[in-house]
Amino acid sequence: MPVPQHIFEPPFNIIRSSHVVLDVIDLKLSRAFYETVVGLHVEDADDKCVYLRAAEEHQHHSLVLRKAAVPACNRLGFKVGNDGDLDKAAKFLSENGLGYAFGDQPFQGRTLQFTDPFGFQIELYASMDRRPHLLRRYDLYRGCHPQRLDHFNVFAAEVQDTVDFYARLGFRLTEYAEEDGPNGRIAAAWMHRKGNVHDFAITNGKGPRLHHFAYWTPTAMNIIHLCDVMASAGFVKNIERGPGRHGISNAFFLYVRDPDGHRLELYTSDYFTGDHDHEPLRWSLRDPRRQTLWGAPAPRSWFEQGSSFSGQAVREPKFVADVLVAD
């Protein structure tokens, strides 16, 4: 499958991944998990929503938990450069036959919401209420000391088309996993806007679904410490995969499941990709080092389970990737 060309003058300017909105059943339990176990900081809360952020973030929230009857991913949020980019985004969506709506969201400025051609529910904003960062408030640190939201990873039924669409929006490919042979298909792609390995990763599978969202931590020791915290707090069964080091992205990682099954990655030590001539790195789909540099394959749940988007039907993928799965 073709690798997309980088576009340096996109129709509007997305800065970075910003926040995720999750529907959860037990709001009190979910809040306790993210606040006291993982270590995010609650900014505002009521009986319907909880707004959390990480220590390095000035923005009001990077995670929103909404009380709901069914667990789901409600929205993925991206920050754009300025308010004019919202109007440019609306023009692009209109010209491409995609519906959108401007609406009010708590603690955010003007917000544009749309569903992309593949069923991923997205919102864009330029401004959000500001808060003093807590980077030096070490007395408030808990869990793995999460610093900032880093990226989203989604299951897409149409990987190539999804990659091509987001490339049009200026997302640049850093690494990808591809079948071997002359007609090899891309099974996963890592794309960025902010200059590290990814803001948005696209993985072959039943979609649209959220595979995971990730917070960046200061060191690998913070991630190892979280394993101890989760085991002590009664969440040892929620540790799904890791700790380990990816070949892709070079990141040290841990994947955990929250009380509703939403997958969270804790992540550190990836690398800079901001140069305009940074070339994407290809991985063979059968290379065990891409999943884990140490060679350990991912569990079956990794390839099969994810969070549906609210109200979106899940489709079978265009092809089934031949991936290595742990026994």
N, C-alpha and C positions, 0 to 999 in steps of 0.2 A: 504494500500500500504506500502511496506517496507521503513523504514528509512535508508538512506545510511550510511555505515560505514565511519568514518573519515580516510582519507589517509594523513599521515604525511610525506611521501616521494613521492610526485607526479612526473610525468615525466619531468616537468619543473616548475619553481618557479614564480608564479604570486604573486606580492606584494600587489596590491590593484587596485581598480577602479581608473581611471586617468582622462579621458576626454570623451566628447561626441561631435559628429559632426552632426549638424542639417542642413537640407536644408530648406531655408526660401524664401518667395516670395519677400518681401519688406525688403531689407537689412538695410536700414536706420531706418525704424520703429522698426525692431527687435533689432538693436543695441541700440536705445534709451531706449527700454523697459528694456533690461538686464543691461545697464550701469547706467541710471539715476533713474530708478524705483527700480529694484532689488538691484543694487549696486555693480555689478562686474566691474572690471577694464580692460580697453582695452589696450592690449599690442601692437598689430599691426593691421592695417586695410588697405584695398584697396577697389576697386569697386566690387570685387568678394567675398571677405572673411573678416570676423572680428574674431580676436582671443582675448578671454577674460580669466581672472583668478580671483580668490578670494584673500582676503587679506593675508591669512596665507601661500599661495602656493608659493614655489620657482620656480616651473615649469612655462614655458612660457605661457601655456594655459591649461584650463580645459573645455572650451566651444569654439567650432568653429562654426560660422554661415556662411553658404555658400549660395550665391544667386542662386536660382533655379526656374524653372517654376512651380514645385509642391512641397508642404511641405513634408518632409520625415525625418526619421532618417537615416543618411548615415553610421555611424560607432559608435561602443562603444569601447573605448580604455582602455586597462589595462597595467600597468607597470610591467615588469618582473625584476628579480634580477640583471642580467647582460647580456652582449651580447651573452654569451654562451647559455643562456636559450632560445634565439631565434632559435638557431640551434637545440636544444633539442625539441622545440615546432614543428619545421618543420619536424623532424624525427617522432614525435608522430603522426602528421597529416598525413604524408605519409603512415605510417604503418596502419593507420585506414581508408585509402581510401579517405581522405579529401584533396581537392586542396588548395593551398596557393600560395602567391606571396610575394617576398620582393620588396619593393618600397620606393621611396624617398617621404617623407612628410615634408612640411615646418616646420622648427624649431625642428624637431625630428631627432634622430639618425636612424640607420637602423630599419625599420619597417616591420613587418610581418602581412599581411592581409589574412583573411580567412573567409569563411562562415561556421558556425557549422552545424551539421546535421539537425537542426531545422529551419534554415534560418536566424539566427542572425549573423549580419556582425560585425566582431571583428577585432581589430588591436592590436598588441603587440609591445612594444618598451622597450628599457632599458635606454635610455638617451634622454633628451630633453634640449633645451637651458634653462639656469638658469637666474632667475631674483631675485633681492633683495626682500624679502617679505615685505609686507606693513602693517604688524600687528600693528606697533606702529605709522603708518602714519594716525592718527585719523583725521587729516585735510582732508584726501581724502575719508573718509567713507561716504557712501550714502545708501539709501534704508534700508535693514535689516542687513547690515554689514556682508554679507556672508564671511565665513572664508575659507572653503575648500569644494571641491566636495566630497560627501560621498558615494553615491550608485546609481545603476540603478535598475529599476523594469521593467520587461517585461511581456507581454502576451504570453503564450506558448500554442500551441494546444496540445502538448504532455508533460504534466507537469512531470510525473514520469520519462520518458526517459530523459528529459532535466535536471532534478535534478541529475539523475544517471551519466550523462555525465560530468557535472561540478564537481560532487563529485570525479570523476576520476582525475580531474585536481587539486585536493587539496582543493576545496571549502568545508567548514565545515558548517553543518546545525546548526542553532541556535534556530529557532522557525518554526513551521509549523501549518497550518490549515487543518483539516482532517474531513471527514464525520464520523458520529457516526456509530456504528455497527461493526460486525466482518469483513466485507469486505469494510470498509471505504477507500475512495481514498483521497490522498493528493491533495488539491485544490490550495495550495500556500505554498511556502517555502522561507525562508530567509537564505542566505548563505554568508559566509564571508571568507576573506583572511587576513585582517589587524587587527583583534582582537576586532571589535565591532560587532553590530548585523548583519550587512550585507554590502557586496559590490555588491551583485547580488541577487535580489529577483525574483522569478519565479511564475507567477500567471496564473491560468487557464483562457483560453479565446481564442478568435480568434487570431491566430498568424501566423508568427512572427510579433509582434508589440512592440514598446516601450510604456510602460505605463507611466513612469515618470523617471526623473533623479532628484537628490536631492543635495542641498548644506546645510552644517551644519552652524548654527548661534550661537553666544555666549550664548544667553539667550532666554527664551520665550518672553520677552518684545520686543526683536528685531523683532520677528515674528508678534506680535500684532501691532507694529509700522508700519510694512509693509502694514497692512490692511488700516491704515490711509493714508499712502503714495499713495497706489493704488486708494483709493477712491478720494483723492484730485487731482490725476493726470489723472482722467478720465478712470480708469481701474477697476472700482468696479465690472462690469459684468464679469471680468476675474478671480475673486475669486470664485473658484469652491467648495472648501470644507475646513471647519475649520474657525478659529483656534480651535484646540482640542488636546487631548492626546490619542494616540494609546494604547490599551492594549498590542498588539504585539509591541515589541521593547521599550515600555514605552516612546516613543518619543513624544514631543510636536511638532505639525505639522501645516502647512498650504499648501494647494494645489492651484496653480494658473495656468492659461493658458496664453501662450504668444500670440502675434498677429497672429501666424499661427496655434494655437491650441495645440502646444506641451505643455505637462504637466510638471510643475516644482514643486517640493516640497521644502519647507524650513523647517528645521529639527533640533532638539536639544534634549539633555538629554537622550540619550540611554545609554547603559552600556557595560562593559568590558566582552569579551568572549574569551580571549586569552589562558586560561588554556587548556591543552590538553585533560582533562577529563570533560570539560564543556558539559553538557547533553542538547540535544534539548528540548525545551518546546513545548508541544502539546496543541493546541487550538481546541475546537469543532467548526466546521464550523457554527453552529447555536448559538454560544455564542456572544451576542451583544457587549460584552466588548472587544473582540479582535479587532474590527474595531475602536471603540472609547471607551476608558475606562469608559466614562460617559454614554455610552449606545446609542448614536445617530448613526444610520446606514448611510452608504455612499449613495450618489445620484446615480441614474441609469447611468448617464454619466460615473461614475467611473468604472463601469463594462463593458461598451460597447465601449468607445472611446479611441483611442490610435494612435500613429504615426507609419505608415507602414515603413518598411525598403526599401530603394531604390531598385527597380527591383525585389522584392520578393513577390510572390503570398501569399495571406493570406488564411489560412486554418481554417475550423471549428474545435472547440476543440473536443477531444475524448469523453468528457462527459460534461454535463451542470451542474455546481455546484448549489446547492440550498442555495443561500446566502440571507442575509437580505438586503433589499433595501428600502431606504427612499421613502415615498409616494410622 
